[in-house]
């Protein structure tokens, strides 16, 4: 069976790969959106913290025999969050009144430092990370072979993204966050400890990156550069979706992953640039992004 | 009578600009006090300084006898202070009801949502609308209503009658009288003297960031000329 001259299996394979990449885009750009919304900081360190998550999973297994599951569901997001909270409390906090550029530069510097440390210990070649035994192998769906781990990535990412969306858009905690994004001083005047909320939000945003990193470890090689490879595309996703839009970053992340995957099938030469072409077009037509609100 | 609010020697700045110069005023428990003055005299800044929303502050602000000048904004509300800013600050990313429910409860004894909807039936009708889609009058009701829910007993109300239709101004006036009988302490900034006159127990006139005159409601008739001169009416 073929679609536009492409074998169905190849088509579906790329579609799945696109969805997997899109899952990472969605989780990472979601964290960036949440952080940008409340802190007004473009968190360039997001890619490095994602890499840190992957490395924590690898190190935990390698040195301490801690399982993938403990790392994914608890330790890596927690440790990355603590690391992020230290950065927020000691450095970012001083920059909120200033232009976005300062936060971007600071987090860029933090990125270089984190990556430098991991490079000096582990070099640039990737460390292999085995798929956890519970998720190894593939199922035959009849029309294609479905690697179970890839399906897991898509499902886990969707669950995390939708849960985050639900909390932000539908709960009281989320109402504080939305209100704080609009007018933090007023929320503080109501008696809400906004500085604490800001710190915890940054912690949560980077914990998402840590979670995504662990999820990525068995699919991609665990390498100090894995974050840098991704971060530029993530920023394109955020711009296309609209800075700070929660739903926008989730939908755009997944959609761009799929578009990129399908471009690999139909016109491979374009696959690494297609996201940026879309970004340019979106910026021309809707400068605030597809889901963004004009200011 | 004990003082709900006592301000002594208050100075406040926005960045480099020095707005309040040695402000002194006090409000007793259960009193309704109105701050009068021209635009830019420092009335709004006084309310904002009480909430810690200006830049640097110095002097003394005691709420129920406790010094709050050094406290961060989010702690000040917990002394039972409800602030309704001039710009209303209704959140556009929240529905009307989410706006109403947003401020955390500070004390027991706040109004229930049912009581609020009884007082402002419009808000119930429009509870699922986006906060900023409400009319100006509805937004003003919402801005006041949401601090009544929290159990705050000291209310700082900035220009709540501004730009509203007479029927809504009347409703707000009725609300303030009701709150007064319930023992709330209220500090109002008002441009609309006709709105404030029948409600307030005392008036402060503010000019260049300090109090230049004060008088009680009973002196209103005799002081009218002086007042007109001060306010430039």
Interface residues (C-beta under 8 A of the other chain):
Chain A: X172 X175 X176 X178 X179 X181 X182 X183 X185 X186 X187 X188 X189 X190 X191 X192 X193 X194 X195
Chain B: X51 X53 X72 X73 X74 X75 X76 X77 X78 X83 X85 X89 X91 X92 X93 X94 X98 X101 X102 X103 X104 X106 X147 X150
